[in-house]
Amino acid sequence: MPEQYIGLQEVINKQLEVPKPDLTEEQMQQINFTLIEALHTNKQVYRIYM
């Protein structure tokens, strides 16, 4: 019986996975720059992928 719940949980987790976005080198550098700047200025950062 418990194996059944483990299997169901694995299926649910798989459905919730979000594929990694394909980013260009420029996009990765911009994200890195934004994060470093936020760390130095103690600001919050929000990223939205569409």
N, C-alpha and C positions, 0 to 999 in steps of 0.2 A: 504494500500500500504506500509507504513513504516514497518509494522509487517513482511511483506515479506522479506524486506532487513535485518531486525534483525535476522530472521530465517536463511537466507543465510549466514550471518556473523557468526552465531553460528556453522553452518555446516563447514565453512571454518576453523574456529578456532579449531574445533574438529579434522580436518584432519591434522593440523599442530602440534598437541600435540605429544610429544616424551615421551614414557614410561620411568619411573624411572628405572635406572639399578639396578639389584640385586647385592649388595655389601656384601662381607664378613666383619666380624668385623675387621680383619687385614687390609683390603683395606680401610675401613673407618678411622682407626687409622693412616694409612699412609697419606691419604688425609689431615686429621687434622694436622698432624705433618708438612706436606709440607706447608699448609696455615699459620700456626703459624710461621714457619721459614721465609716465604716470608714477613710476616708482620714485623718481627724484622729486616730483612735485606733490606727491601724496594725493593724487587725484584718482577717482574711479574711472574705469574704462569699460565701455560697452561695445561689443562687436555683434553685428547681425549679418548672417549669411543668407542670401536669397538665391 
